[in-house]
Amino acid sequence: MDGDIREGKTYLIEVNHSKIKETNRKKIIKLLLEKDEITKLDISRSLDISITTVSTNISELKDEGIVSDVRSLKSTGGRKAMALKINENCRFALGIALTPRHVKLSIINLKKEVNTYLFVLFKLMGGFFLASLGIVFMINANLGLSPWDVLHKGITNVIPITMGQANIVVGVVVVIASVFLGVKIGIGTILNTIFIGVFIDLITMSKLIPVVHNLFIGIIMLIIGMLLLGLGTCIYLSCESGCGRDGLMTALTKITKKPVKVVRGSIEIGALILGWILGGSVGLGTIITALGLGYFVQMWCKVLKINIADLKHKSIIETLNFK
């Protein structure tokens, strides 16, 4: 009985010590967030915590990369005090708000400051992944490749490369053509050209999306694929950080003043014809995609309130300089 009581007391002491330690840690971090720089002694005096406790906590926070030394302060004698500051960008929080008509994203650091660069990068990569996922869904629907993938497949018949690599090659060619039409090369342009193909290969190799041999299920997968591809396209275009092959659609939409569905449909049909000439396989899904994908892109543009013609894409230099 006495042994149980002693064990209970020991447990309570350990719990209380843990709570006190966590409380002190939170107080120190809060004070560091409020100050541009501060010394250990000032922390001890401000929070009425022993200098030993402050030093222990600061040492742990340094090991975690949360706090760093800034500079040595002048001293009238003895050891110079070291000014400390919190590394506000060592941790980030991601917030996602979903509404019937909007998808809102935000990335903030420890000081609750919005990190624009990371936000744009996250949004771009999310759009690329959704677009790639949609493409794999459409391929594995097994109803015939999408128009662009007919072209990619046709290229693999002529050159010994993967579908993802063919995607990258075509992306580079289309980007070059888009530049001549006035489209700026931005960070999104470079990342699009690289990561769409990479994501396609990774998703395909993971075998998470099954290849179906049923017409009804295939049509459902094709629709899901077009929904995902349309959504991913609109998300990364809305970053206004440049675009890959969709730069051609953006440029032609501005030049011709035609609806997105018409311009996108015309581009898809052109890719289809060229891919068919190179030996790419064509099926029911190919025709559905060529005629329908433009409508899905335009639908998501309306849902997310994005006007393709009004987007002002930034060059790489402009993107790195915006606040």
ABEGO torsion letter per residue (X at the ends): XAAAAAAAAAAAAAAAAAAAAAAAAAAAAAAAAABABBBAAAAAAAAGBBAAAAAAAAAAAAAAGABBBABBBBBAEEBBBBBBBBBAAABBBBBBBBBAABBBBBBBBAAGBBBAAAAAAAAAAAAAAAAAAAAAAAAAAGAEBBAAAAAAAAAAAABBBBAAAAAAAAAAAAAAAAAAAGBBBBAAAAAAAAAAAAAAAAAAAAGABBBBABAAAAAAAAAAAAAAAAAAAAAAAAAGAEBBAAAAAAAAAAAAGBBAAAAAAAAAAAAAAAAAAAGBBBBAAAAAAAAAAAAAAAAAAAAAGBBAAABBBBBAAAAAABX
